[in-house]
């Protein structure tokens, strides 16, 4: 149930998706690929609020990495344990410090490999929990591209990422 990040990186890291369920960086599946264009004013206001929240989170995280979770109440915990969640890959790639000459990533799956561009990987998301439970079938993670282009057919069963 782990994912190794190796290759042209300064720091090889091992990711354990089973501990991400209470991580503040996770994104709910329902909101990850939706973009409403009904009211442009509301959209720009929402973007501004999200940017403000990210800025505050980044400032707070500079002194403590990985992020420290805020305390949650019982109701929030029950809701979290029912959701389907994605985790942005970008933070992990930054932690590994990718070498400047790297340009692609080889995703090692349970029974094959798939090569994608490094820029595509940087904006991708890991699906790590369905209905509050770790991914067992074709796990430990599935990779979704940020634009949602592979939403119907994500890359499943990723166990290792080799930066090349």
C-alpha positions as CSV (number, residue, x, y, z in Angstrom):
1,X,0.0,0.0,0.0
2,X,2.9,2.4,-0.6
3,X,4.2,4.3,-3.7
4,X,7.9,4.9,-4.2
5,X,9.1,8.1,-5.9
6,X,12.6,7.5,-7.4
7,X,14.8,8.3,-10.4
8,X,16.2,11.7,-11.2
9,X,15.4,13.2,-7.8
10,X,17.6,14.5,-5.0
11,X,15.5,12.6,-2.4
12,X,13.8,9.3,-3.0
13,X,10.6,9.1,-1.0
14,X,8.1,6.5,0.0
15,X,4.4,7.7,0.1
16,X,1.8,6.0,2.3
17,X,-1.6,7.0,0.9
18,X,-3.4,5.3,3.9
19,X,-2.5,8.3,6.1
20,X,-3.8,11.0,3.8
21,X,-7.4,10.7,4.9
22,X,-7.0,13.5,7.5
23,X,-4.6,15.6,5.5
24,X,-5.8,19.1,4.8
25,X,-4.5,19.1,1.2
26,X,-7.0,16.4,0.0
27,X,-9.7,17.3,-2.5
28,X,-13.1,15.7,-2.7
29,X,-13.7,13.9,-6.0
30,X,-17.0,15.8,-6.6
31,X,-15.3,19.1,-6.6
32,X,-12.0,18.2,-8.3
33,X,-13.2,18.4,-11.9
34,X,-16.2,20.8,-11.7
35,X,-16.1,24.3,-12.9
36,X,-19.2,26.4,-12.8
37,X,-19.6,29.3,-15.2
38,X,-23.0,30.4,-14.2
39,X,-22.0,33.6,-12.5
40,X,-18.6,35.0,-13.4
41,X,-18.6,37.4,-10.4
42,X,-19.1,34.5,-8.0
43,X,-16.5,32.5,-9.8
44,X,-13.9,35.2,-9.5
45,X,-14.8,35.8,-5.8
46,X,-14.5,32.0,-5.2
47,X,-11.1,31.9,-6.9
48,X,-10.0,34.8,-4.8
49,X,-11.1,33.1,-1.6
50,X,-9.3,29.9,-2.6
51,X,-6.2,31.8,-3.4
52,X,-6.3,33.5,0.0
53,X,-6.8,30.2,1.7
54,X,-3.9,28.6,-0.2
55,X,-1.7,31.7,0.7
56,X,-2.5,31.4,4.4
57,X,-1.9,27.7,4.4
58,X,1.4,28.1,2.6
59,X,2.6,30.8,5.1
60,X,1.6,28.5,8.0
61,X,3.3,25.5,6.4
62,X,6.6,27.2,6.0
63,X,7.4,26.6,9.6
64,X,5.9,23.1,9.8
65,X,6.1,20.5,7.0
66,X,4.2,18.2,6.5
67,X,1.0,20.2,7.2
68,X,-0.4,20.0,10.7
69,X,-4.1,19.1,10.7
70,X,-6.5,21.4,12.5
71,X,-8.6,19.6,15.0
72,X,-11.9,18.2,13.7
73,X,-15.1,17.4,15.4
74,X,-16.9,14.0,15.4
75,X,-19.3,15.0,12.6
76,X,-16.5,16.1,10.4
77,X,-14.6,12.9,11.1
78,X,-17.7,10.8,10.2
79,X,-18.1,12.8,6.9
80,X,-14.4,12.3,6.1
81,X,-14.6,8.6,6.5
82,X,-17.4,8.4,3.9
83,X,-15.8,10.5,1.1
84,X,-13.8,9.8,-2.1
85,X,-10.6,11.8,-2.1
86,X,-7.8,12.9,-4.4
87,X,-4.4,14.2,-3.3
88,X,-2.4,16.7,-5.5
89,X,1.0,15.1,-6.5
90,X,2.8,18.5,-6.8
91,X,3.9,18.7,-3.1
92,X,5.5,15.3,-3.2
93,X,7.4,16.1,-6.3
94,X,8.7,19.3,-4.8
95,X,9.8,17.5,-1.7
96,X,11.7,15.0,-3.8
97,X,13.4,17.8,-5.6
98,X,13.4,16.7,-9.3
99,X,16.6,17.2,-11.2
100,X,16.6,19.9,-13.9
101,X,17.2,17.5,-16.8
102,X,14.2,15.3,-16.0
103,X,11.3,15.5,-18.5
104,X,9.1,12.4,-18.1
105,X,7.8,9.9,-15.5
106,X,7.5,6.2,-15.8
107,X,4.5,5.0,-13.8
108,X,5.0,1.4,-12.6
109,X,1.6,-0.3,-12.4
110,X,0.6,-3.7,-10.9
111,X,1.1,-5.4,-14.3
112,X,2.7,-2.9,-16.7
113,X,4.3,0.6,-17.1
114,X,3.1,3.8,-18.6
115,X,5.2,6.9,-19.5
116,X,3.8,10.4,-19.2
117,X,5.4,13.9,-19.4
118,X,6.7,15.4,-16.2
119,X,4.5,18.5,-16.7
120,X,1.4,16.3,-16.9
121,X,2.4,14.5,-13.8
122,X,3.0,17.7,-11.8
123,X,-0.6,18.8,-12.3
124,X,-2.1,15.3,-11.6
125,X,-4.0,14.0,-8.6
126,X,-3.8,10.7,-6.8
127,X,-7.1,9.0,-6.0
128,X,-6.3,7.3,-2.6
129,X,-9.7,6.7,-0.9
130,X,-13.1,5.6,-2.1
131,X,-16.0,5.9,0.4
132,X,-13.4,6.7,3.1
133,X,-11.5,3.5,2.5
134,X,-8.0,3.0,1.0
135,X,-8.0,1.7,-2.6
136,X,-7.6,-2.1,-2.5
137,X,-8.5,-3.1,-6.0
138,X,-5.9,-1.8,-8.5
139,X,-4.4,0.3,-5.7
140,X,-2.7,1.8,-3.8
141,X,-3.5,4.9,-6.0
142,X,-5.0,5.9,-9.3
143,X,-3.7,8.9,-11.2
144,X,-6.1,11.5,-12.6
145,X,-4.9,14.3,-14.9
146,X,-6.0,17.8,-13.5
147,X,-7.9,18.6,-16.7
148,X,-10.1,15.5,-16.2
149,X,-9.3,14.1,-19.6
150,X,-8.7,10.6,-18.1
151,X,-11.5,10.8,-15.6
152,X,-13.4,7.8,-17.1
153,X,-10.1,5.8,-17.4
154,X,-7.6,6.8,-14.8
155,X,-4.1,5.2,-14.6
156,X,-4.8,2.5,-12.0
157,X,-2.5,0.4,-9.7
158,X,0.4,2.9,-9.5
159,X,3.0,1.4,-7.1
160,X,6.1,3.4,-8.2
161,X,7.0,6.6,-10.0
162,X,10.3,6.8,-11.7
163,X,11.4,10.3,-12.8
164,X,13.5,10.1,-16.0
